[in-house]
Amino acid sequence: MSDDNVLDQNDIDKLMNADSDLSADWDDSLEEEVGSDEIAPDAGIPGFEPMEKDANAVDGESHSLDFILDIPLEITVELGKTKMLINDLLQLGQGSVIELTKLAGEPLEILVNNKLVARGEPVVVNEKFGVRLTDIISPIERVKRLG
C-alpha cells in the first residue's frame, strides 16, 4: 500500500483478487467436507453437535429449553396511574385519596418485566388480592406496541 494509507487502483485490485482466492478456497474446502453441492449447517464449526430430538416432544416442541423455566420474572398488576406535582405529593397524608386515570370496572393491566401481556379483573383469594385473567395480549399486538 502507499505511504499515505490511501489505496490506489493496484492495491484495490490486489485486495479483490485475494478475496476471490480465499472465497474459492473456502468453497473448495466446504465441497470436500460435505461431498455435495449442499452446505451442511454445521460445516466447519468446531465443537458443533446437533441437538437430539427429545422423545417426550409433543407436536415438534422440545423440552431442551427447560432451563429457562427457573428464570425469575417481575409481574406487576397496574390498577391505574396519575401525574402530580411534587407540591401536591408533599401535601398527602394518611387518609388522602389519589385519583387514578382508570375508571371503576376497567380491566387491570398485567405487566411482565414492564411489558403488557394481559388484562384482568381483581378478585380476593384466601384474603389476598388476586387477578383473574380476562384477556391475553396476542404476540402481534405486543409487537405493534413496541413501535
CNS distance restraints for C-alpha pairs under 8 A (distance, minus, plus):
assign (resid   1 and name CA) (resid   5 and name CA) 6.92 0.50 0.50
assign (resid   1 and name CA) (resid   6 and name CA) 7.46 0.50 0.50
assign (resid   1 and name CA) (resid   7 and name CA) 6.32 0.50 0.50
assign (resid   1 and name CA) (resid   8 and name CA) 7.68 0.50 0.50
assign (resid   1 and name CA) (resid  11 and name CA) 6.01 0.50 0.50
assign (resid   2 and name CA) (resid   6 and name CA) 6.30 0.50 0.50
assign (resid   2 and name CA) (resid   7 and name CA) 6.65 0.50 0.50
assign (resid   2 and name CA) (resid   8 and name CA) 7.45 0.50 0.50
assign (resid   7 and name CA) (resid  11 and name CA) 5.63 0.50 0.50
assign (resid   7 and name CA) (resid  12 and name CA) 6.43 0.50 0.50
assign (resid   8 and name CA) (resid  12 and name CA) 6.42 0.50 0.50
assign (resid   9 and name CA) (resid  13 and name CA) 6.13 0.50 0.50
assign (resid  10 and name CA) (resid  14 and name CA) 6.23 0.50 0.50
assign (resid  11 and name CA) (resid  15 and name CA) 6.27 0.50 0.50
assign (resid  12 and name CA) (resid  16 and name CA) 6.12 0.50 0.50
assign (resid  13 and name CA) (resid  17 and name CA) 6.17 0.50 0.50
assign (resid  14 and name CA) (resid  18 and name CA) 6.09 0.50 0.50
assign (resid  15 and name CA) (resid  19 and name CA) 6.10 0.50 0.50
assign (resid  16 and name CA) (resid  20 and name CA) 6.35 0.50 0.50
assign (resid  17 and name CA) (resid  21 and name CA) 6.13 0.50 0.50
assign (resid  18 and name CA) (resid  22 and name CA) 6.23 0.50 0.50
assign (resid  19 and name CA) (resid  23 and name CA) 6.13 0.50 0.50
assign (resid  20 and name CA) (resid  24 and name CA) 6.10 0.50 0.50
assign (resid  21 and name CA) (resid  25 and name CA) 6.22 0.50 0.50
assign (resid  22 and name CA) (resid  26 and name CA) 6.09 0.50 0.50
assign (resid  23 and name CA) (resid  27 and name CA) 6.19 0.50 0.50
assign (resid  24 and name CA) (resid  28 and name CA) 6.15 0.50 0.50
assign (resid  25 and name CA) (resid  29 and name CA) 6.21 0.50 0.50
assign (resid  26 and name CA) (resid  30 and name CA) 6.23 0.50 0.50
assign (resid  27 and name CA) (resid  31 and name CA) 6.23 0.50 0.50
assign (resid  28 and name CA) (resid  32 and name CA) 6.31 0.50 0.50
assign (resid  29 and name CA) (resid  33 and name CA) 6.21 0.50 0.50
assign (resid  30 and name CA) (resid  34 and name CA) 6.00 0.50 0.50
assign (resid  30 and name CA) (resid  35 and name CA) 7.91 0.50 0.50
assign (resid  30 and name CA) (resid  39 and name CA) 7.03 0.50 0.50
assign (resid  30 and name CA) (resid  43 and name CA) 7.04 0.50 0.50
assign (resid  30 and name CA) (resid  44 and name CA) 7.64 0.50 0.50
assign (resid  31 and name CA) (resid  35 and name CA) 5.22 0.50 0.50
assign (resid  31 and name CA) (resid  36 and name CA) 5.92 0.50 0.50
assign (resid  31 and name CA) (resid  37 and name CA) 6.59 0.50 0.50
assign (resid  31 and name CA) (resid  39 and name CA) 7.73 0.50 0.50
assign (resid  32 and name CA) (resid  36 and name CA) 7.94 0.50 0.50
assign (resid  33 and name CA) (resid  43 and name CA) 7.29 0.50 0.50
assign (resid  34 and name CA) (resid  38 and name CA) 7.23 0.50 0.50
assign (resid  34 and name CA) (resid  39 and name CA) 6.52 0.50 0.50
assign (resid  34 and name CA) (resid  40 and name CA) 6.60 0.50 0.50
assign (resid  34 and name CA) (resid  43 and name CA) 7.30 0.50 0.50
assign (resid  39 and name CA) (resid  43 and name CA) 6.90 0.50 0.50
assign (resid  42 and name CA) (resid  48 and name CA) 6.28 0.50 0.50
assign (resid  42 and name CA) (resid  49 and name CA) 7.78 0.50 0.50
assign (resid  42 and name CA) (resid  50 and name CA) 7.82 0.50 0.50
assign (resid  53 and name CA) (resid  57 and name CA) 7.54 0.50 0.50
assign (resid  53 and name CA) (resid  62 and name CA) 7.17 0.50 0.50
assign (resid  54 and name CA) (resid  62 and name CA) 5.90 0.50 0.50
assign (resid  54 and name CA) (resid  63 and name CA) 6.74 0.50 0.50
assign (resid  54 and name CA) (resid  64 and name CA) 7.34 0.50 0.50
assign (resid  56 and name CA) (resid  62 and name CA) 7.65 0.50 0.50
assign (resid  56 and name CA) (resid  63 and name CA) 7.49 0.50 0.50
assign (resid  57 and name CA) (resid  61 and name CA) 5.19 0.50 0.50
assign (resid  57 and name CA) (resid  62 and name CA) 4.92 0.50 0.50
assign (resid  57 and name CA) (resid  63 and name CA) 6.45 0.50 0.50
assign (resid  58 and name CA) (resid  62 and name CA) 7.30 0.50 0.50
assign (resid  65 and name CA) (resid  69 and name CA) 7.94 0.50 0.50
assign (resid  67 and name CA) (resid  71 and name CA) 7.90 0.50 0.50
assign (resid  73 and name CA) (resid 112 and name CA) 6.63 0.50 0.50
assign (resid  73 and name CA) (resid 113 and name CA) 6.32 0.50 0.50
assign (resid  74 and name CA) (resid 112 and name CA) 5.71 0.50 0.50
assign (resid  74 and name CA) (resid 113 and name CA) 5.16 0.50 0.50
assign (resid  74 and name CA) (resid 114 and name CA) 7.87 0.50 0.50
assign (resid  75 and name CA) (resid 110 and name CA) 7.04 0.50 0.50
assign (resid  75 and name CA) (resid 111 and name CA) 5.74 0.50 0.50
assign (resid  75 and name CA) (resid 112 and name CA) 4.72 0.50 0.50
assign (resid  75 and name CA) (resid 113 and name CA) 6.47 0.50 0.50
assign (resid  75 and name CA) (resid 114 and name CA) 7.94 0.50 0.50
assign (resid  76 and name CA) (resid 110 and name CA) 5.81 0.50 0.50
assign (resid  76 and name CA) (resid 111 and name CA) 5.04 0.50 0.50
assign (resid  76 and name CA) (resid 112 and name CA) 6.43 0.50 0.50
assign (resid  76 and name CA) (resid 113 and name CA) 7.78 0.50 0.50
assign (resid  76 and name CA) (resid 114 and name CA) 7.38 0.50 0.50
assign (resid  77 and name CA) (resid 108 and name CA) 6.56 0.50 0.50
assign (resid  77 and name CA) (resid 109 and name CA) 5.62 0.50 0.50
assign (resid  77 and name CA) (resid 110 and name CA) 4.60 0.50 0.50
assign (resid  77 and name CA) (resid 111 and name CA) 6.22 0.50 0.50
assign (resid  78 and name CA) (resid 108 and name CA) 5.79 0.50 0.50
assign (resid  78 and name CA) (resid 109 and name CA) 5.11 0.50 0.50
assign (resid  78 and name CA) (resid 110 and name CA) 6.43 0.50 0.50
assign (resid  78 and name CA) (resid 111 and name CA) 7.57 0.50 0.50
assign (resid  79 and name CA) (resid 102 and name CA) 7.39 0.50 0.50
assign (resid  79 and name CA) (resid 108 and name CA) 5.38 0.50 0.50
assign (resid  79 and name CA) (resid 109 and name CA) 6.99 0.50 0.50
assign (resid  80 and name CA) (resid 100 and name CA) 5.34 0.50 0.50
assign (resid  80 and name CA) (resid 101 and name CA) 5.79 0.50 0.50
assign (resid  80 and name CA) (resid 102 and name CA) 5.31 0.50 0.50
assign (resid  80 and name CA) (resid 108 and name CA) 7.63 0.50 0.50
assign (resid  81 and name CA) (resid 100 and name CA) 5.17 0.50 0.50
assign (resid  81 and name CA) (resid 101 and name CA) 5.64 0.50 0.50
assign (resid  81 and name CA) (resid 102 and name CA) 7.41 0.50 0.50
assign (resid  82 and name CA) (resid  99 and name CA) 7.09 0.50 0.50
assign (resid  82 and name CA) (resid 100 and name CA) 5.24 0.50 0.50
assign (resid  82 and name CA) (resid 101 and name CA) 5.97 0.50 0.50
assign (resid  84 and name CA) (resid  88 and name CA) 6.30 0.50 0.50
assign (resid  84 and name CA) (resid  89 and name CA) 6.65 0.50 0.50
assign (resid  85 and name CA) (resid  89 and name CA) 6.30 0.50 0.50
assign (resid  86 and name CA) (resid  90 and name CA) 6.16 0.50 0.50
assign (resid  87 and name CA) (resid  91 and name CA) 6.47 0.50 0.50
assign (resid  88 and name CA) (resid  92 and name CA) 6.81 0.50 0.50
assign (resid  92 and name CA) (resid  96 and name CA) 5.79 0.50 0.50
assign (resid 102 and name CA) (resid 106 and name CA) 6.47 0.50 0.50
assign (resid 105 and name CA) (resid 121 and name CA) 7.98 0.50 0.50
assign (resid 106 and name CA) (resid 121 and name CA) 7.95 0.50 0.50
assign (resid 107 and name CA) (resid 119 and name CA) 5.81 0.50 0.50
assign (resid 107 and name CA) (resid 120 and name CA) 5.21 0.50 0.50
assign (resid 107 and name CA) (resid 121 and name CA) 5.40 0.50 0.50
assign (resid 108 and name CA) (resid 119 and name CA) 5.46 0.50 0.50
assign (resid 108 and name CA) (resid 120 and name CA) 5.19 0.50 0.50
assign (resid 108 and name CA) (resid 121 and name CA) 5.88 0.50 0.50
assign (resid 108 and name CA) (resid 122 and name CA) 7.33 0.50 0.50
assign (resid 108 and name CA) (resid 131 and name CA) 7.99 0.50 0.50
assign (resid 109 and name CA) (resid 116 and name CA) 6.76 0.50 0.50
assign (resid 109 and name CA) (resid 117 and name CA) 7.96 0.50 0.50
assign (resid 109 and name CA) (resid 118 and name CA) 6.21 0.50 0.50
assign (resid 109 and name CA) (resid 119 and name CA) 4.62 0.50 0.50
assign (resid 109 and name CA) (resid 120 and name CA) 6.56 0.50 0.50
assign (resid 110 and name CA) (resid 116 and name CA) 5.95 0.50 0.50
assign (resid 110 and name CA) (resid 117 and name CA) 6.06 0.50 0.50
assign (resid 110 and name CA) (resid 118 and name CA) 5.09 0.50 0.50
assign (resid 110 and name CA) (resid 119 and name CA) 5.56 0.50 0.50
assign (resid 110 and name CA) (resid 120 and name CA) 7.24 0.50 0.50
assign (resid 111 and name CA) (resid 115 and name CA) 4.96 0.50 0.50
assign (resid 111 and name CA) (resid 116 and name CA) 4.38 0.50 0.50
assign (resid 111 and name CA) (resid 117 and name CA) 5.73 0.50 0.50
assign (resid 111 and name CA) (resid 118 and name CA) 7.09 0.50 0.50
assign (resid 112 and name CA) (resid 116 and name CA) 6.48 0.50 0.50
assign (resid 112 and name CA) (resid 117 and name CA) 6.55 0.50 0.50
assign (resid 116 and name CA) (resid 137 and name CA) 7.42 0.50 0.50
assign (resid 116 and name CA) (resid 142 and name CA) 7.42 0.50 0.50
assign (resid 117 and name CA) (resid 136 and name CA) 6.13 0.50 0.50
assign (resid 117 and name CA) (resid 137 and name CA) 5.13 0.50 0.50
assign (resid 117 and name CA) (resid 138 and name CA) 7.96 0.50 0.50
assign (resid 117 and name CA) (resid 142 and name CA) 7.43 0.50 0.50
assign (resid 118 and name CA) (resid 133 and name CA) 6.80 0.50 0.50
assign (resid 118 and name CA) (resid 134 and name CA) 7.61 0.50 0.50
assign (resid 118 and name CA) (resid 135 and name CA) 5.51 0.50 0.50
assign (resid 118 and name CA) (resid 136 and name CA) 4.28 0.50 0.50
assign (resid 118 and name CA) (resid 137 and name CA) 5.21 0.50 0.50
assign (resid 119 and name CA) (resid 133 and name CA) 5.88 0.50 0.50
assign (resid 119 and name CA) (resid 134 and name CA) 5.86 0.50 0.50
assign (resid 119 and name CA) (resid 135 and name CA) 5.10 0.50 0.50
assign (resid 119 and name CA) (resid 136 and name CA) 6.50 0.50 0.50
assign (resid 119 and name CA) (resid 137 and name CA) 7.79 0.50 0.50
assign (resid 120 and name CA) (resid 131 and name CA) 5.81 0.50 0.50
assign (resid 120 and name CA) (resid 132 and name CA) 5.23 0.50 0.50
assign (resid 120 and name CA) (resid 133 and name CA) 4.15 0.50 0.50
assign (resid 120 and name CA) (resid 134 and name CA) 4.70 0.50 0.50
assign (resid 120 and name CA) (resid 135 and name CA) 6.49 0.50 0.50
assign (resid 121 and name CA) (resid 131 and name CA) 5.43 0.50 0.50
assign (resid 121 and name CA) (resid 132 and name CA) 5.32 0.50 0.50
assign (resid 121 and name CA) (resid 133 and name CA) 6.66 0.50 0.50
assign (resid 121 and name CA) (resid 134 and name CA) 6.96 0.50 0.50
assign (resid 122 and name CA) (resid 129 and name CA) 6.89 0.50 0.50
assign (resid 122 and name CA) (resid 130 and name CA) 5.81 0.50 0.50
assign (resid 122 and name CA) (resid 131 and name CA) 4.61 0.50 0.50
assign (resid 122 and name CA) (resid 132 and name CA) 6.37 0.50 0.50
assign (resid 123 and name CA) (resid 129 and name CA) 5.85 0.50 0.50
assign (resid 123 and name CA) (resid 130 and name CA) 5.03 0.50 0.50
assign (resid 123 and name CA) (resid 131 and name CA) 5.55 0.50 0.50
assign (resid 123 and name CA) (resid 132 and name CA) 6.55 0.50 0.50
assign (resid 124 and name CA) (resid 128 and name CA) 5.43 0.50 0.50
assign (resid 124 and name CA) (resid 129 and name CA) 4.61 0.50 0.50
assign (resid 124 and name CA) (resid 130 and name CA) 5.67 0.50 0.50
assign (resid 125 and name CA) (resid 129 and name CA) 6.12 0.50 0.50
assign (resid 125 and name CA) (resid 130 and name CA) 6.21 0.50 0.50
assign (resid 137 and name CA) (resid 141 and name CA) 6.38 0.50 0.50
assign (resid 137 and name CA) (resid 142 and name CA) 6.60 0.50 0.50
assign (resid 138 and name CA) (resid 142 and name CA) 6.34 0.50 0.50
assign (resid 139 and name CA) (resid 143 and name CA) 6.25 0.50 0.50
assign (resid 140 and name CA) (resid 144 and name CA) 6.32 0.50 0.50
assign (resid 141 and name CA) (resid 145 and name CA) 6.31 0.50 0.50
assign (resid 142 and name CA) (resid 146 and name CA) 6.66 0.50 0.50
assign (resid 143 and name CA) (resid 147 and name CA) 7.16 0.50 0.50
